[in-house]
Amino acid sequence: MAARSLEIGAAGIRAARTIEILRTEHGLAQRQLADRVTALGHPMSNTMLSRVERAQRRCDVDDLVVIAEALLVSPLVLLQEPRAL
């Protein structure tokens, strides 16, 4: 079996950008959002969140769901085209 590619696809890039936009709109630093995610039972450092936002780390479905919860949006919102600030 071939190794799975770690390349971030179009949906991952959209989610990364939308997470950053929503975090900024909520007036949250990366550390604050990472702390919210951790408080919801899904440990995440600000470094991990930074890598997700820069599309250097894959955002798996568990990450996506809890980040959406921390941002008070549906996970579907994170998968849609980001809107400009």
Secondary structure, DSSP 8 states (H G I E B T S, - for coil): ---------HHHHHHHHHHHHHHHHTT--HHHHHHHHHHTT----HHHHHHHHTTSS---HHHHHHHHHHTTS-HHHHHS-----
